[in-house]
């Protein structure tokens, strides 16, 4: 029974995907939903994003659809 529970627990960690952050950007100003790093950020990327899934890091975020990485120049935890 212990082996079964251990196997189930490990498989949950391996096969579970987490929700990525969602970005809304316009002219280098972005708002993020579900981000662990920031809620608002300024960036050098000037394209418009509307509910685009991104992967956030401390100094940048990556647009998952295109793979483009955008450096964050200023950020905050509040909108």
SULGIMO-V174682 format. One record per backbone hydrogen bond with DSSP energy under -1.0 kcal/mol. NH is the residue of the N-H (numbers start at 1). CO is the residue of the C=O. E is the energy in kcal/mol with one decimal. If there is no record, write none. Layout:
[[NH:CO:E] [NH:CO:E]]
This chain:
[[5:1:-2.3] [6:2:-2.4] [7:3:-2.5] [8:4:-2.5] [9:5:-2.4] [10:6:-2.5] [11:7:-2.2] [12:8:-1.8] [13:9:-1.5] [14:10:-2.0] [15:11:-2.8] [21:54:-1.3] [22:33:-2.7] [23:52:-3.2] [24:31:-2.3] [25:49:-1.7] [26:29:-2.1] [29:26:-1.6] [30:41:-3.3] [31:24:-2.4] [32:39:-3.0] [33:22:-2.6] [39:76:-2.5] [40:76:-1.9] [41:30:-2.3] [42:74:-3.0] [43:28:-2.7] [44:71:-1.1] [49:25:-1.6] [52:23:-2.3] [54:21:-3.2] [55:62:-2.4] [57:60:-2.9] [61:70:-2.1] [62:55:-2.5] [63:68:-2.8] [64:53:-1.7] [67:63:-3.0] [70:61:-3.3] [72:59:-2.7] [73:42:-2.6] [74:42:-1.3] [76:40:-2.3]]
